[in-house]
Amino acid sequence: MASHQQTDNDIAEIRAAVRQLCDKFGEDYWLQMEREDGYPAEFVSELTSSGYLGVLIPEQFGGAGLGVLEASAVMEEICRSGAHAGVCHAQMYVMGSVLRHGSDEQKSRYLPKIASGELRLQSFGVTEPTTGTDTTSLKTTAKKVGDQYIINGQKVWISRIQHSDLMLLLARTTDKSEVAKKTDGLSTFIIDVKAAEGNGLTIRPIESMINHHSCELFFDDLAIPAENLLGQEGKGFKVILDGMNAERILIAAECVGDGRYFIDKASAYASDRVVFDRPIGANQGVQFPIARAYTQVEAAGLMVEKAAKMFDAGLPCGAEANMAKMLASEASWSAGDVCMQTHGGFAFAKEYHIERKFRETRLYQIAPVSTNLILSYVAEHVLDMPRSY
């Protein structure tokens, strides 16, 4: 029991410290970043130097050696403050693939520099324009030639690559027609982005609904050292999957943070805004939707906590990670809708910041995995129903 209490106290301290850090930047900072299509380098640097982006890196490599439960608290508080955790969240879950599958040499070379901020590992190259979430059908290839791999193909919606030193890339090393299982023959590589750009890698930014720094990538005979293979050749799908449960839990935590942000804003505004000689929050038609949204976000938060604890205990948590992601993304969007409605016309003014957060949180019902695929997963793997696709 003392251990459980200690963990709660530690997480409360982490939350308070992250809130304090975020307060130094404020919502106008994020509004300005969006206006400029800018990357919040100062925020990410401070988050790194304070140790919050290295919470999952073991102490021997310069990190805090904590779990996904603590990492989730960091991501949630960033979003609750009005900031956008999408600028940096990938470092946490991408780094996990290096930690679990990297050679001793790779871990020693990269992890201390990632923990210190000397290197940024912020990109995950999986999605392609023609295959989307049908990952095993991806067309990017990596052919072994001597002591190099030659990479050709295309990726899309690869975020933060222009602000990252390293990227993990998933490519086919054995044709799909030549493997027994469609998940075989895929391999994961560590790409030195700065060395690759202009030498076989072309990066093209995508204008999108939110300031997410997403790009399309083109590989044309990009040569990388064979030693940049992460894990075993042909077993890269497992390397990527191992990062996906952590990704879904952390993004679910961000959605809980978004949801709490919207509820904080809506309840405060409804209590202060006076129309017809009374606060609008005294009307049940205004307060009930806020209370319902709060209830939904709290329930999603419990699912995130359960999934994180299972992940940290080394238990299978695919179903829990998926369900947490779905429940939290839907709860945050619903809370955002309520917050918009509560503020009325002012919700559309950028100076209130709500419309920016509303757009940002909408992404998470689509990416990193769509709600429909989560429902398919639960039906097939939890309820033992026939595969639907």
N, C-alpha and C positions, 0 to 999 in steps of 0.2 A: 504493500500500500504506500509506503514511504517513497518507493521508486516511482510509482504512478504520480504521486503528488509532486515529486521533483520534476518529472517531465512536464506537468502542467505549469509549474512555476517557470521552467526554462522557456516554454513556448510563450507564456505571457510576457517574459522579458524580451524575447525576440520580436514579438508583435509591437511592443512599445518602442523599441529601438528603430524598427523599420518605419513606423509612423513618424518618428522624430526626423529621420533622414528625409522622408518624402515631403514633410512640411517645409523643408528648406527650398524646395523647388516650386511647389504650388501649381494650381490648375492653369494659371496664365502661361506658365512655362510650356505646358503640353499643348495649349492652344497655339502658341507661337511655333512650336515644332511642326504642327500640322500645317499651318499657313505657309511654312517654308519648305514643306516636304523634308524636314530636317530629321536627323538622327540625334537623340539626346545623349551625346557622348559623355557630357559631364555627369549626368545622372548614373549612367552605366558604370563609369569609372569610380564614382563614389560608392556605388553598391558593391563593386568588386573589391575596392580597398578596405571596405568595412567587413568583408568576409562573407557577404550574403549570397553571392553567386557561387561561392565555393563550399556551401554547406554540405554537399554530398561527397566532396572529395575527401578521401581519408587524410588524417592528420599527418601521416608520413610523407604525403605529397604536398603539404602546405594548406590543406583545407580544414574544415571544422569536423569532418567525420560524423556528421549527423544523418538523420533519415529523411525520407520523403514526407513524413509528418511535419517535421520542422520546416522543410523546404516549402510545403504547402502553405504554412503560416506566413512565410515571407511573401509568396506570390499573392496570397489573399489580401494582405495589408497594403501591398503596392497598389492593387486595383481599388481597394476601398478608399484610398487617399485621393483617387481621381486620376492617378497615373495610368500608364498603359504598359503592363508587364510583357506584352508581346515583343517589346524591343530587346528583351534579354532572356526570356524564359528557356529558349532552346539550349542555352549553355548547360543548364541543369540536367535535362534528360539526354541530350546527345553525349555529354560527358560520361554518363552511366554506361554507354556502349563501349567506350574506350576502357573504362574501369573493369568491366566484366570480361571483355574479350581481347583487350590489348595484350601484347607481349610485355614482359618486364621492361624491355628496352623502350617500347612505345610509351608505357605508363611513366617511366622515369623521364623521358624526353618531353612529353607534353603536359602531364597533369600539374607539375609544380608551376609551370609558366601560365597555365590556364588559371590556377588558383591565385597567382599574383597579379594577373591582368596583363602580363607581357604578351600573351597570346589570347585571342578570342576564338572560341569554337561555338559559333552561333548558327550554323546552317546544316540542314539535313536534306540531301538531294535524293528524293525518292519519286515524287509525283511527276508524271509525264502528260503531255497534252492529249495523247490518244488513248491512254489507259486509265488515267485518274486513280481511283482506289483499287483497280484490278492490278495490284502490284506485281503479281507473278508474270503478267503479260508485258512488262516493260520492255522497251526495245533498245535502250542504251547498252552498248557492249563494251567489254574490256578484254582484249586479246593479249595473252602472254607472248612477248617477243623478247627472248633473251632474259635480261634482268630488269625488264620493264613491262608495264601493261600499257596498251594503246587504247584509248577510250574514244568512242564515237557515239553520238546520240544527242538527245535534247531533254531538258527538264523544264518544268514550269511551276510557278508559285513557290519559288525557293526564296525564303525570306532572309533578310539581313546579310546576304552574302557580300554586299559591298562594304559591310562594316565588320567583317569576320576575316580572320587569318586562316582558319581551317574549316573544312566542310567534310562531313561524312557523305559518301556517294554510294548508292546501290546500283550495280550494273550486272548484266548477264555475262558470265564467263563460259557457260555451256548452254548451247541452244535448248530452248524449251522442248523441242522434239526429241532430244537426245537424253533426257533425264526421266527417271522412273516416277518421281514426284515433281509436280510443277513448282514446288517451293525450293527444289534443289537447283544447283547451277547458277545461283545468284551470289554475288560476292560484294563485300563492303570495303571501301577504301577511304583512307585519310588523304584529302586533297589539300595541298598548300595553295590556297587561292591566289595569293599575290604572285607566286611563281607561275601559276597556270594561266592567268589572264593575259591575253595577247600571244600566248604560245600554244594555242589549241582550245582555249576556253574564251568564249564571248559572252558577256553579261549584258542583258537588255532589261532595264527597269519596266515594270508594268504599272500604269496608272490605275488606281483602284479606289474603292469606296472609303477605305481608311488608310492612314499613314502607317502601313505595315512593311514597307521597304521590300516588297516582293519583286522577283525578277524571273525572266526566262533565261535559260542557259543553253548554249550550243557548244558541243564538244566535237572538234574536228581533228582527229589524230593527236589528241592530248597524250603525251608520254609522261608516265609517273613511275617512280622506282617501285620494283616488286615488293620491297620491304614496307610499302605503305598499305599493303593488304591488312585489313583488320579481322582477326579471327582466321578461320579456315576458308580456303577457296571453295566455292560452291555452297557454303553454309551461311551466307550473308543474310539470308532472310531471318534467321534466328537472332543474329546480331541486332538487326533493326527492330524486330518484335520486342526484344528485351527492353528497348528504350520506349516502346509505345505505351506500355501500361503506366510507366512513370509520367510520360507526357500527358496522358489522359487524366490522371489524378491531379497533376499540377495545374492543368488548364481548368479542370473542374473547380479547383480552389480559387483560381482567378475569377471564375464566374460567380462563385459565392461572394468574393470581394466586390465584384460589380453590383451584384444584387443588394448587398448591404450599403453600398454607396447610394444606389437609387432610393432605398428605403430611408436612409439618413436624410437625404435631400427632400424627399416627398413629405415625410412626417414633420420636418422642421418648417417647411414652407406652408404646409396646411395648417400648422399651429399659429403661424404668424400672419398669414394673409387674411385680411378682413374684408369681407364683401357682405352687403346687406347687414351691417352692424354686428357681425359675428365672425370668428375665425372659420374659414371654410372647412377646417378639420373637425369642427363640431357637428358637421353633417355626416350621417352614416353613409351616405352615397359616396363621400370622399374618403372617410376613414376606413371603411370596410375593405375596399380593394387594397389599401396599403397594408392592413393587418393580414389579409390573405397572402399577399406577396411575401410578407415577413415570414409567415408560417412555412411557405413553400421553400424559401431560401434556407431557413433553419433545418428543415428536413434534408435538403440537399447537402448541407454542411455536415450532417451526421453521416451520410453515405460517403462523403469524401474522407472523413476521418476514419471510417471503417476500412475503406480501400487502402488508405495510406498505412494504417497499422498492419494490415495483412501483407502489403508489399514489403514493409520493413522487417516483418517476421519471416520473410522468404516463402510465404504461402502463395499458392496459385490465386490470382486475384483478377483474372481477365474479365469476369462477369461484373465484379464490383467496380473495377476501374471504368468499364463501359457505362454501367448504370449511373455512377457518380457523374460522369461527363454529361450524359443525357439529361439527368434531373437538374443539374446545376445550370447547364446552358439554357434550358427552358425556363427555369426559375428566374434567372437573371434577365432574360428577355421580357418575361412577364412583369417583373419589377420595374424594368425600364419603361415599359408601356404605361404602367400605372404612374410612374414619376412624370412622364411626358403629359399625361392627362391632368395630373394634379396641378402642374405649372401652367397649363393652358398655353396661350400664345408665347409666353416667355420661354417655354421649353425650346422654341425654335431659334432663339437668340444664342449665338455662339458664346457670348459672354457668360451665359449660365452653365456652359460646359456639358449640359445633359445630352444634347443631340449628338455630340462627339462620342460620348460613352455608349449611347444607344446604338450607334453604328458599329462601334468596336465590339460590343458584346454579341451582336447578331452573327458575327462570323462563326461563333463556336457551336452553332447547330449544324454547320457545314464542314468545318475543319477543326481539328485534324482528322476526324472521322464523322461522317454524316449520321444524323439520327436514325435514318432508315437502316444503315448497316449495323448500328447498335441493336436495333430491334431484331434484325435478322440473326445476329449473334446470340442474343438472349433466347430467342425462339428455338434455335438449332442446338446450342450448346448447354443451355440451362433447362429448357423445357422438353428437350429431346424430340423436337418436331422435325419434319423433313426439311432438307436444305431448299431454300427458295430461289437460289440463283446458281 
